[in-house]
């Protein structure tokens, strides 16, 4: 599914070299980043804080696991497109086990049996094909991406809408995006507090994270002198 600015959820904000990234759309990206900052401050952050305050941790964890379980068939399909049959089988097993023994994914029964979550999206499939990242993008509310990854996310949403219906995909995507943002909220707050230029810091960390997972992206990132 489409991930929001919370794709930074697993980012390590520890010291990392600044990167000279190609960002031909920087002026527009910075404006959208500023809009996202306002949306975070006035809408997303209060919702995240209220959710964390009023919903018990076990309930939050179970809901996040259930949403993640719904994404396992998408992971399997993306892996098959990339020819990664092992990842596809892994995702299929996880979905079957967690849907049954895990009560619809509320419990990660698959992980308890040695099948830990493995993320794989259509963007990762495109990386396997050698599709270049393209320019860095900041999407309204969804946050940082690259042209390749944003296109892959849009194609995934369109394909799911054909199968499940647009209303179901919108509801699922919105819930998944909010869950991801809630997980990312502390890291994003820390990045804002510790960075002189939050836009550049988020861009650098996002592109480094993608390059770590996608070798085709690595030559585009060069340490600044």
C-alpha positions as CSV (number, residue, x, y, z in Angstrom):
1,X,0.0,0.0,0.0
2,X,0.9,3.6,-0.2
3,X,3.0,4.8,2.7
4,X,2.9,8.4,4.0
5,X,5.6,10.6,5.4
6,X,5.8,7.8,7.8
7,X,8.0,5.9,5.4
8,X,10.6,7.4,7.8
9,X,9.2,5.1,10.5
10,X,12.3,2.9,10.4
11,X,14.8,5.5,9.5
12,X,17.9,5.7,11.7
13,X,18.5,9.4,12.3
14,X,22.0,8.8,13.7
15,X,24.9,10.6,12.1
16,X,25.2,9.9,8.4
17,X,27.1,11.8,5.7
18,X,25.2,14.5,4.0
19,X,24.5,13.6,0.4
20,X,24.5,15.7,-2.7
21,X,21.2,14.4,-4.2
22,X,19.8,15.4,-7.5
23,X,16.7,17.4,-6.6
24,X,15.6,19.3,-9.7
25,X,12.1,19.9,-8.2
26,X,13.5,21.3,-4.9
27,X,11.5,24.6,-5.0
28,X,8.2,22.8,-5.5
29,X,9.2,20.0,-3.1
30,X,10.0,22.5,-0.3
31,X,6.6,24.1,-0.7
32,X,4.9,20.8,-0.4
33,X,7.2,19.9,2.5
34,X,6.1,23.1,4.3
35,X,2.4,22.2,3.7
36,X,3.1,18.7,5.1
37,X,4.7,20.3,8.2
38,X,1.6,22.4,8.8
39,X,-0.7,19.4,8.3
40,X,1.5,17.4,10.8
41,X,1.4,20.1,13.4
42,X,-2.4,20.8,13.2
43,X,-3.9,17.5,12.2
44,X,-1.6,14.4,12.1
45,X,0.4,15.0,15.3
46,X,-2.7,15.7,17.5
47,X,-4.4,12.6,16.1
48,X,-1.3,10.5,16.7
49,X,-1.0,11.8,20.3
50,X,-4.7,11.3,21.1
51,X,-4.5,7.7,19.7
52,X,-1.4,6.9,21.8
53,X,-3.1,8.5,24.9
54,X,-6.5,6.9,24.6
55,X,-5.9,3.5,22.9
56,X,-4.0,0.9,24.9
57,X,-0.7,-0.3,23.5
58,X,-1.8,-3.9,22.9
59,X,-4.8,-2.7,20.9
60,X,-2.6,-0.4,18.8
61,X,-0.2,-3.2,18.2
62,X,-2.9,-5.6,17.2
63,X,-4.5,-3.1,14.8
64,X,-1.1,-2.4,13.2
65,X,-0.5,-6.1,12.7
66,X,-3.9,-6.7,11.2
67,X,-3.3,-3.9,8.7
68,X,0.1,-5.3,7.9
69,X,-1.4,-8.7,7.4
70,X,-3.8,-7.3,4.7
71,X,-0.7,-6.2,2.8
72,X,0.8,-9.7,2.6
73,X,-1.0,-10.7,-0.6
74,X,0.2,-7.4,-2.2
75,X,3.8,-8.3,-1.1
76,X,3.4,-11.7,-2.6
77,X,2.1,-10.3,-5.9
78,X,4.9,-7.7,-6.1
79,X,7.5,-10.4,-5.4
80,X,6.1,-12.6,-8.1
81,X,6.3,-9.7,-10.6
82,X,10.0,-9.4,-9.7
83,X,10.6,-13.2,-10.0
84,X,11.2,-13.4,-6.2
85,X,9.3,-16.6,-5.6
86,X,10.9,-17.2,-2.2
87,X,9.6,-13.8,-0.9
88,X,6.2,-14.5,-2.5
89,X,5.9,-17.8,-0.8
90,X,7.0,-16.3,2.5
91,X,4.3,-13.6,2.3
92,X,1.7,-16.2,1.3
93,X,2.6,-18.4,4.3
94,X,2.5,-15.4,6.6
95,X,-0.9,-14.4,5.3
96,X,-2.4,-17.9,5.7
97,X,-1.0,-18.4,9.2
98,X,-1.8,-15.0,10.5
99,X,-5.3,-14.9,9.0
100,X,-6.2,-18.2,10.7
101,X,-4.0,-18.8,13.8
102,X,-3.3,-15.1,14.2
103,X,-7.0,-14.2,14.3
104,X,-6.9,-12.1,11.2
105,X,-3.5,-10.8,11.9
106,X,-4.1,-9.4,15.4
107,X,-1.3,-11.7,16.5
108,X,1.8,-12.4,14.4
109,X,1.6,-16.2,14.7
110,X,3.8,-16.5,11.6
111,X,6.7,-14.7,13.2
112,X,6.4,-17.0,16.2
113,X,6.9,-19.9,13.8
114,X,10.1,-18.3,12.3
115,X,8.4,-16.4,9.4
116,X,9.3,-12.8,10.3
117,X,7.8,-9.9,8.2
118,X,9.6,-9.2,4.9
119,X,8.7,-6.0,3.1
120,X,8.6,-6.0,-0.7
121,X,6.6,-3.6,-2.9
122,X,6.1,-2.9,-6.5
123,X,8.7,-0.2,-6.1
124,X,11.2,-2.9,-5.0
125,X,10.2,-4.9,-8.1
126,X,11.0,-1.9,-10.3
127,X,14.3,-1.7,-8.6
128,X,15.0,-5.3,-9.4
129,X,14.3,-4.5,-13.0
130,X,16.9,-1.7,-12.9
131,X,14.4,1.2,-13.2
132,X,16.2,4.3,-12.1
133,X,14.8,6.3,-9.2
134,X,14.2,9.5,-11.1
135,X,13.9,12.8,-9.2
136,X,13.2,13.1,-5.6
137,X,9.6,14.0,-4.8
138,X,7.6,15.2,-1.9
139,X,4.0,14.3,-2.1
140,X,1.2,16.1,-0.3
141,X,0.6,14.3,3.0
142,X,2.3,11.2,1.8
143,X,5.7,12.8,2.0
144,X,9.1,11.8,0.5
145,X,9.5,9.4,-2.4
146,X,11.1,9.2,-5.8
147,X,9.4,9.3,-9.2
148,X,9.8,5.5,-9.6
149,X,8.5,4.7,-6.2
150,X,5.6,7.1,-6.4
151,X,4.6,5.7,-9.8
152,X,4.8,2.1,-8.4
153,X,2.6,3.2,-5.4
154,X,0.0,4.7,-7.8
155,X,0.0,1.5,-9.9
156,X,-0.5,-0.6,-6.8
157,X,-3.4,1.5,-5.6
158,X,-5.0,1.4,-9.1
159,X,-4.7,-2.4,-9.4
160,X,-6.1,-2.9,-5.9
161,X,-9.0,-0.6,-6.8
162,X,-9.9,-2.8,-9.7
163,X,-10.0,-5.8,-7.5
164,X,-11.4,-4.5,-4.2
165,X,-13.1,-1.3,-5.2
166,X,-12.0,2.2,-4.8
167,X,-13.8,2.8,-1.5
168,X,-12.2,-0.2,0.2
169,X,-8.8,0.7,-1.1
170,X,-9.3,4.3,0.2
171,X,-10.4,3.1,3.6
172,X,-7.6,0.6,3.9
173,X,-4.9,3.0,2.5
174,X,-6.0,5.8,4.9
175,X,-5.9,3.5,7.9
176,X,-2.6,2.0,6.9
177,X,-1.1,5.5,6.2
178,X,-2.2,6.7,9.6
179,X,-0.8,3.7,11.4
180,X,2.5,4.2,9.6
181,X,2.5,7.9,10.5
182,X,1.8,7.2,14.2
183,X,4.8,4.8,14.2
184,X,7.0,7.4,12.5
185,X,5.8,10.4,14.6
186,X,8.6,10.3,17.2
187,X,11.3,10.0,14.6
188,X,10.0,12.8,12.6
189,X,9.7,15.1,15.6
190,X,13.3,14.3,16.5
191,X,14.5,15.0,13.0
192,X,12.7,18.4,13.1
193,X,14.2,19.3,16.4
194,X,17.8,18.2,15.6
195,X,18.1,19.5,12.0
196,X,19.0,23.0,10.8
197,X,17.2,22.1,7.5
198,X,14.5,19.5,8.1
199,X,13.8,19.2,4.4
200,X,17.4,18.4,3.4
201,X,17.8,16.0,6.4
202,X,14.6,14.1,5.5
203,X,15.7,14.0,1.8
204,X,19.1,12.7,2.7
205,X,17.9,10.0,5.1
206,X,15.1,8.9,2.8
207,X,17.4,8.5,-0.2
208,X,20.0,6.7,1.9
209,X,17.4,4.3,3.1
210,X,16.2,3.5,-0.4
211,X,19.7,3.2,-1.7
212,X,20.4,0.6,1.0
213,X,17.5,-1.5,-0.3
214,X,18.0,-0.7,-4.0
215,X,21.5,-1.0,-5.4
216,X,20.5,0.8,-8.6
217,X,20.0,3.9,-6.6
218,X,23.5,4.0,-5.0
219,X,25.6,5.6,-7.8
220,X,23.3,8.6,-7.8
221,X,24.3,9.4,-4.2
222,X,27.7,10.9,-3.7
223,X,29.1,12.3,-0.4
224,X,29.5,16.0,-0.4
225,X,33.1,17.3,-0.3
